[in-house]
């Protein structure tokens, strides 16, 4: 008669130890995969936000509409805020004229403290010239000292360290605040059709790591009907 031999206590302890080690290694591998997945998803989400913001930037400029007789209306950069008069995309329920919007882009906060934010302000749809002039001035005040009412019409877009604009005029990139550019933005006389729109606008933004894409990003907008005939 054969005697059945079982596992000894030592063998059982060794087997349990090995299983515990394998379980720990497996958990670390799964945890690493989950962390990588979360980081990848966060980067994808941040990139999607950036793409949406830049698409809005392009849409505002594409819909830009100069207003004859309204000082500097169309597009104006003062070093702190970019103001734009643009066609509204919110058509009335009865198919009536949707009017215009005044939109403004600015940076708020201190980038050195990691609090710089890109923000956008938008007025209600406007159909009267006097109201449009008021909204144009309100957009400038919003960038300096936003009121509670102004803040209800703004959208915080994404973290931003610095930004810079250049205009393309006369077949050359210039500083919008330079004397050459300023001479192109004189106040038109009432009823005139002066168009202060540059041929192109170059946007340079410095993004922090919290924006999902650290470093400098350049984006050029070209006026839809612009044709450079320089040989």
Sine and cosine of phi, psi and omega as CSV:
sin_phi,cos_phi,sin_psi,cos_psi,sin_omega,cos_omega
0.00,0.00,0.80,-0.59,-0.05,-1.00
-1.00,0.09,0.64,-0.77,0.04,-1.00
-1.00,-0.03,0.82,-0.58,0.02,-1.00
-0.98,0.21,0.76,-0.65,-0.05,-1.00
-0.96,-0.28,0.82,-0.57,0.03,-1.00
-1.00,-0.08,-0.09,-1.00,0.03,-1.00
-0.98,0.21,0.60,-0.80,0.08,-1.00
-0.99,0.15,0.24,-0.97,-0.01,-1.00
-0.89,0.46,-0.61,0.79,0.00,-1.00
-0.89,0.45,-0.69,0.72,-0.01,-1.00
-0.89,0.45,-0.65,0.76,0.03,-1.00
-0.90,0.43,-0.67,0.74,0.02,-1.00
-0.90,0.45,-0.64,0.76,0.02,-1.00
-0.90,0.43,-0.69,0.73,0.00,-1.00
-0.90,0.44,-0.69,0.73,0.01,-1.00
-0.90,0.44,-0.64,0.76,0.02,-1.00
-0.89,0.46,-0.71,0.71,0.01,-1.00
-0.88,0.47,-0.66,0.75,0.02,-1.00
-0.90,0.43,-0.62,0.78,0.01,-1.00
-0.91,0.41,-0.65,0.76,0.03,-1.00
-0.90,0.44,-0.71,0.71,0.01,-1.00
-0.89,0.45,-0.64,0.77,0.03,-1.00
-0.90,0.43,-0.65,0.76,0.02,-1.00
-0.91,0.42,-0.68,0.74,0.03,-1.00
-0.90,0.44,-0.65,0.76,0.02,-1.00
-0.90,0.44,-0.66,0.75,-0.01,-1.00
-0.91,0.41,-0.64,0.77,0.04,-1.00
-0.89,0.45,-0.62,0.79,0.04,-1.00
-0.91,0.42,-0.68,0.73,0.01,-1.00
-0.92,0.40,-0.66,0.75,0.01,-1.00
-0.89,0.46,-0.64,0.76,0.04,-1.00
-0.90,0.44,-0.65,0.76,0.03,-1.00
-0.90,0.44,-0.65,0.76,0.00,-1.00
-0.92,0.40,-0.66,0.75,0.02,-1.00
-0.90,0.44,-0.66,0.75,0.03,-1.00
-0.90,0.44,-0.65,0.76,0.02,-1.00
-0.90,0.44,-0.68,0.74,0.01,-1.00
-0.90,0.43,-0.67,0.75,0.00,-1.00
-0.91,0.41,-0.65,0.76,0.02,-1.00
-0.90,0.43,-0.68,0.73,0.01,-1.00
-0.91,0.42,-0.62,0.78,0.03,-1.00
-0.89,0.45,-0.67,0.74,0.02,-1.00
-0.90,0.43,-0.66,0.75,0.03,-1.00
-0.88,0.47,-0.69,0.73,0.00,-1.00
-0.90,0.44,-0.68,0.73,0.00,-1.00
-0.91,0.41,-0.63,0.78,0.04,-1.00
-0.91,0.42,-0.63,0.78,0.03,-1.00
-0.90,0.44,-0.64,0.77,0.04,-1.00
-0.89,0.45,-0.71,0.70,0.01,-1.00
-0.87,0.50,-0.69,0.72,0.01,-1.00
-0.89,0.45,-0.62,0.78,0.01,-1.00
-0.91,0.41,-0.67,0.74,0.00,-1.00
-0.89,0.45,-0.71,0.70,-0.01,-1.00
-0.93,0.38,-0.52,0.85,0.08,-1.00
-0.91,0.40,-0.62,0.79,0.07,-1.00
-0.91,0.42,-0.64,0.77,0.06,-1.00
-0.85,0.53,-0.74,0.67,0.01,-1.00
-0.90,0.43,-0.65,0.76,-0.02,-1.00
-0.90,0.44,-0.66,0.75,0.02,-1.00
-0.88,0.47,-0.68,0.73,-0.01,-1.00
-0.95,0.31,-0.61,0.79,0.02,-1.00
-0.89,0.46,-0.56,0.83,-0.04,-1.00
-1.00,-0.04,0.15,0.99,-0.02,-1.00
-0.84,0.55,0.66,-0.75,-0.02,-1.00
-0.67,-0.74,0.97,-0.24,0.08,-1.00
-0.88,0.48,0.49,-0.87,-0.02,-1.00
-0.86,-0.50,0.96,-0.27,0.02,-1.00
-0.85,0.53,0.72,-0.69,0.04,-1.00
1.00,-0.01,-0.20,0.98,0.04,-1.00
-0.98,-0.22,0.88,-0.47,-0.13,-0.99
-0.79,0.61,0.86,-0.52,0.12,-0.99
0.91,0.42,0.05,1.00,-0.05,-1.00
-0.90,0.43,0.49,-0.87,-0.11,-0.99
0.82,-0.57,-0.99,0.12,0.12,-0.99
-0.52,-0.86,0.70,-0.72,-0.02,-1.00
-0.53,-0.85,0.80,-0.59,0.03,-1.00
-0.90,-0.43,0.83,-0.56,-0.01,-1.00
-0.93,-0.37,0.23,0.97,-0.01,-1.00
0.99,-0.11,-0.27,0.96,0.01,-1.00
-0.82,-0.58,-0.61,0.79,-0.06,-1.00
-0.69,-0.72,0.63,-0.77,0.13,-0.99
-0.97,-0.25,0.88,-0.48,0.02,-1.00
-0.96,-0.27,0.64,-0.77,-0.04,-1.00
-0.68,-0.73,0.72,-0.69,0.24,-0.97
-0.99,-0.13,0.80,-0.60,-0.09,-1.00
-0.64,-0.77,0.35,-0.94,0.06,-1.00
-0.93,0.37,0.67,-0.75,0.05,-1.00
-0.97,0.25,0.56,-0.83,0.04,-1.00
-0.97,-0.26,0.09,1.00,-0.03,-1.00
-0.99,-0.16,1.00,0.02,-0.01,-1.00
-0.93,0.36,0.56,-0.83,0.04,-1.00
-0.93,0.37,0.40,-0.92,0.00,-1.00
-0.89,0.46,-0.47,0.88,0.00,-1.00
-1.00,-0.07,0.18,0.98,0.02,-1.00
0.98,0.21,0.27,0.96,-0.03,-1.00
-0.96,0.26,0.20,-0.98,0.00,-1.00
-0.84,0.54,0.84,-0.54,-0.02,-1.00
-0.96,0.29,-0.22,0.98,0.02,-1.00
0.99,0.17,-0.46,-0.89,-0.06,-1.00
-0.73,-0.69,0.31,-0.95,0.12,-0.99
-0.89,-0.46,0.49,-0.87,0.30,-0.96
-0.96,-0.29,0.84,-0.54,0.04,-1.00
-0.88,-0.48,0.45,-0.89,-0.01,-1.00
-0.62,-0.79,0.63,-0.78,0.05,-1.00
-0.87,-0.50,0.70,-0.71,0.00,-1.00
-0.43,-0.90,0.25,-0.97,0.09,-1.00
-0.94,-0.35,0.70,-0.72,-0.04,-1.00
-0.82,-0.58,0.57,-0.82,0.03,-1.00
0.98,-0.19,0.00,-1.00,-0.04,-1.00
-0.93,-0.37,0.93,-0.37,-0.03,-1.00
-0.88,0.47,-0.52,0.86,0.00,-1.00
-0.89,0.46,-0.49,0.87,0.01,-1.00
-1.00,-0.06,0.07,1.00,0.02,-1.00
0.96,0.27,0.40,0.92,-0.06,-1.00
-0.91,-0.41,0.13,0.99,-0.01,-1.00
-0.91,0.41,0.75,-0.66,-0.01,-1.00
-0.72,-0.70,0.65,-0.76,0.12,-0.99
-1.00,0.03,0.79,-0.61,-0.06,-1.00
-0.78,-0.63,0.46,-0.89,0.00,-1.00
-0.76,-0.65,0.69,-0.73,0.02,-1.00
-0.88,-0.47,0.57,-0.82,0.00,-1.00
-0.62,-0.78,0.72,-0.69,0.03,-1.00
-0.99,0.16,0.23,-0.97,0.18,-0.98
-0.92,0.40,0.21,-0.98,0.07,-1.00
-0.89,0.45,0.69,-0.72,-0.12,-0.99
-0.83,-0.56,0.69,-0.72,0.03,-1.00
-0.84,-0.55,-0.08,1.00,-0.02,-1.00
-0.90,-0.44,0.65,-0.76,-0.05,-1.00
-0.88,0.48,-0.65,0.76,-0.03,-1.00
-0.90,0.44,-0.64,0.76,0.03,-1.00
-0.93,0.38,-0.58,0.81,0.03,-1.00
-0.90,0.44,-0.66,0.75,0.03,-1.00
-0.90,0.44,-0.63,0.77,0.02,-1.00
-0.91,0.42,-0.69,0.73,0.01,-1.00
-0.91,0.42,-0.57,0.82,0.03,-1.00
-0.88,0.47,-0.68,0.73,0.04,-1.00
-0.96,0.30,-0.58,0.81,0.01,-1.00
-0.89,0.45,-0.60,0.80,0.02,-1.00
-0.89,0.46,-0.61,0.79,0.04,-1.00
-0.93,0.38,-0.67,0.75,0.02,-1.00
-0.91,0.41,-0.59,0.81,0.01,-1.00
-0.84,0.53,-0.67,0.75,-0.02,-1.00
-0.93,0.37,-0.49,0.87,-0.02,-1.00
-0.99,0.11,-0.77,0.64,-0.08,-1.00
-0.46,-0.89,1.00,0.07,-0.09,-1.00
-0.93,0.38,0.71,-0.70,0.09,-1.00
-0.99,0.12,0.10,-0.99,0.04,-1.00
-0.88,0.47,-0.63,0.78,0.03,-1.00
-0.92,0.40,-0.64,0.77,0.03,-1.00
-0.87,0.49,-0.66,0.75,-0.07,-1.00
-0.92,0.40,-0.41,0.91,0.05,-1.00
-0.95,0.30,-0.26,0.96,-0.03,-1.00
-0.95,-0.31,0.17,0.98,0.01,-1.00
-0.95,-0.30,0.37,-0.93,0.05,-1.00
-0.77,-0.64,0.83,-0.55,0.10,-1.00
-0.98,0.19,0.86,-0.52,-0.18,-0.98
-1.00,-0.04,-0.89,0.46,-0.04,-1.00
-0.27,-0.96,0.28,-0.96,0.05,-1.00
-0.89,0.45,0.64,-0.77,-0.04,-1.00
-0.52,-0.86,0.80,-0.61,0.04,-1.00
-0.99,0.16,-0.86,0.51,-0.03,-1.00
-0.59,-0.81,0.34,-0.94,0.15,-0.99
-0.54,-0.84,0.40,-0.92,-0.09,-1.00
-0.52,-0.85,0.59,-0.81,0.01,-1.00
-0.85,-0.53,0.56,-0.83,0.14,-0.99
-0.74,-0.67,0.57,-0.82,0.05,-1.00
-0.96,-0.27,0.59,-0.81,0.13,-0.99
-0.97,-0.24,0.93,-0.36,0.01,-1.00
-0.62,-0.79,0.62,-0.78,0.01,-1.00
0.86,0.51,0.59,0.81,0.02,-1.00
0.88,0.48,0.55,0.83,0.04,-1.00
-0.43,-0.90,0.55,-0.84,0.08,-1.00
-0.99,0.12,0.76,-0.64,-0.04,-1.00
-0.73,-0.68,0.30,-0.95,0.11,-0.99
-0.98,0.22,0.82,-0.57,-0.02,-1.00
-0.85,0.52,-0.37,0.93,-0.03,-1.00
-1.00,-0.08,0.01,1.00,-0.02,-1.00
-0.96,0.29,0.26,-0.97,-0.02,-1.00
-0.90,0.44,-0.55,0.83,0.00,-1.00
-0.91,0.42,-0.68,0.73,0.00,-1.00
-0.95,0.30,-0.59,0.81,-0.02,-1.00
-0.89,0.45,-0.54,0.84,-0.01,-1.00
-0.92,0.38,-0.33,0.95,0.02,-1.00
-1.00,0.05,-0.10,0.99,-0.09,-1.00
-0.88,-0.48,0.56,0.83,0.06,-1.00
-0.93,0.36,0.41,-0.91,-0.05,-1.00
-0.93,0.37,0.84,-0.54,0.02,-1.00
-0.96,0.29,0.49,-0.87,0.05,-1.00
-0.96,0.29,0.46,-0.89,-0.01,-1.00
-0.82,0.57,0.75,-0.67,0.02,-1.00
1.00,0.06,-0.08,1.00,0.01,-1.00
-0.98,0.21,0.22,-0.98,-0.02,-1.00
-0.90,-0.45,0.52,0.86,-0.01,-1.00
-0.86,0.51,0.70,-0.72,-0.01,-1.00
-0.88,-0.47,0.93,-0.36,-0.04,-1.00
-1.00,-0.02,0.16,0.99,-0.07,-1.00
-0.94,0.35,0.83,-0.56,0.07,-1.00
-0.93,0.36,0.30,-0.95,0.01,-1.00
-0.94,0.34,-0.50,0.87,0.02,-1.00
-0.39,-0.92,0.41,-0.91,0.05,-1.00
-0.76,-0.64,0.79,-0.62,0.04,-1.00
-0.97,-0.26,0.81,-0.59,0.02,-1.00
-0.96,-0.28,0.80,-0.60,0.11,-0.99
-0.88,-0.48,0.85,-0.53,0.02,-1.00
-0.80,-0.60,0.63,-0.78,0.07,-1.00
-0.97,-0.26,0.90,-0.43,-0.08,-1.00
-0.98,-0.19,0.68,-0.73,0.12,-0.99
-0.99,0.17,0.16,-0.99,0.00,-1.00
-0.88,0.48,-0.50,0.87,-0.03,-1.00
-0.92,0.39,-0.24,0.97,0.04,-1.00
-0.99,0.12,-0.13,0.99,0.02,-1.00
1.00,-0.03,-0.14,0.99,-0.01,-1.00
-0.48,-0.88,1.00,0.06,-0.11,-0.99
-0.96,0.29,0.65,-0.76,0.07,-1.00
0.84,-0.55,-0.21,-0.98,-0.06,-1.00
-0.99,-0.14,0.68,-0.74,0.01,-1.00
-0.81,-0.58,0.71,-0.70,0.00,-1.00
-0.89,-0.45,0.69,-0.73,0.01,-1.00
-0.64,-0.77,0.80,-0.60,0.02,-1.00
-0.97,-0.25,0.75,-0.66,0.15,-0.99
-0.94,-0.34,0.72,-0.69,-0.01,-1.00
-0.89,-0.46,0.73,-0.68,0.02,-1.00
-0.84,0.54,0.78,-0.63,-0.12,-0.99
-0.80,0.60,-0.60,0.80,-0.04,-1.00
-0.99,-0.14,0.31,0.95,-0.02,-1.00
-0.99,0.16,0.70,-0.72,0.06,-1.00
-0.69,-0.72,0.91,-0.42,-0.01,-1.00
-1.00,0.06,0.94,-0.33,-0.05,-1.00
-0.99,-0.11,0.08,1.00,-0.01,-1.00
-0.92,0.38,0.76,-0.65,-0.02,-1.00
-1.00,0.09,0.00,0.00,0.00,0.00
